[in-house]
Every structure is written in C-alpha cells, then in structure tokens.
Amino acid sequence: DTGVSQNPRHKITKRGQNVTFRCDPISEHNRLYWYRQTLGQGPEFLTYFQNEAQLEKSRLLSDRFSAERPKGSFSTLEIQRTEQGDSAMYLCASRTSGGRGQETQYFGPGTRLLVL
Amino acid sequence: AQSVTQPDIHITVSEGASLELRCNYSYGATPYLFWYVQSPGQGLQLLLKYFSGDTLVQGIKGFEAEFKRSQSSFNLRKPSVHWSDAAEYFCAVGSSPGGYQKVTFGIGTKLQVIP
C-alpha cells in the first residue's frame, strides 16, 4: 500500500495522559499536513511541514500540541496533558511540491482519539 | 479571516437525478478552493480544486464545480448521481500562495441517495 498511513487508528486515553500519533506520508511527498476533525465538523488545519521544516504552526490549538518531522519523512503529533475536548479524529495528509500547488493532497485514514 | 459556508447540512436525491451542493466562501484575495468527499470509514478524498484559470473545474467521479467570484460561490455539481456517491462533502478555501496551507473547511453536506 503506497498511501498515507497513520498509527494507531484508535486511541483511548485518560485525561491528563500524553499521546503521540504517527503519520507516514507517501514516500516522494515532501509536504505533510495535520488536521483535526471533531464530530459534525469539517477538518481543521493544525500545522504543515515542508521536508523537516515546520513552516506553519500558528493553528496548533494550544501549547499542549506539538508536531515533529525530524528526518523529513514520517511525522508525529503529540498532545500533552490530554483533555476531554481533545477527543477527535486527527488526520494527516501529504503531497509533492512544485507546480504552483497543482499537486493533489492525499489524506490518511486518521487516528481517532477518545479522552476519558 | 477566511470562512466557508455550506448552507445545506443534509441533502437527499434520487439515484439518477442531478446534484448541486452549495458553497460560499469569504476571503479577501483570490481564493484557492477545494471540494473533498468523505465516505464512511474512508479518508478524505480530493474531488477537484480551483487555483486559477478556467472557472469551470472538472474533477474525479464525474463532478464539476464553478467558481463565481461575483457570488463568492464554488458550487459542486453532478448531472446524474449514483448510489455510491452517498457520502459527506466538504468545501474548503485556502490562502495563497500554496493553496493547501491554512485551509478552512466548511461544516460539510451529507448526501443521501435513494433508489
């Protein structure tokens, strides 16, 4: 399978715990995006990487949220001290660069987080 | 700030009928516009996008959308709906340059297809 993969697919945690999600983009894609989708809403942009550089992080929801892409390949999204309001689907997407943004962005299946 | 309005939360159409899903956006400059589909248990899939050029955009699965700057609209259309089109559809607007950064999605329109 050469699509975007995300792990785990489901995560249940207790309030106050830290969680980390992983995203493996399509191999030749140098741009990677994280989104959050709550029930009944559209996805909400969180952050964006070009290779290992995090070029946009102003939309991260709080300082409890952080993301990394240390070698420009896979990325991790960490939520510290989880709250019940963090319960949502976390989506990752990737695409190639160049061509004035003409390339298609591909989404992974998401990680569904439930905070008890 | 950019925003997207999808006025129809839920739409029901008969199989074979035509479809139009409405999308209105608010953005100060030339927008980058997208339509995505999300089927149950499936990831989001890009149907089509408008960055510049021809205002009538063709996408996958027989969908098209028309950018109308005067109406701040980017409505999605399909001439004949198939049962497999039942899904949730999201309109989105992105900021330039790049298009995909800081994308704002609408709330979505859930499409039900009846025989």
Interface residues (C-beta under 8 A of the other chain):
Chain A: V4 R31 Y33 G40 Q41 G42 P43 E44 F45 Y48 L55 E56 R59 L91 A93 R95 R100 G101 Q102 T104 Q105 Y106 F107 G108 P109 G110
Chain B: V4 Y32 Q42 G43 L44 Q45 L46 K49 F51 F90 A92 P97 G98 G99 Y100 Q101 K102 V103 T104 F105 G106 I107 G108
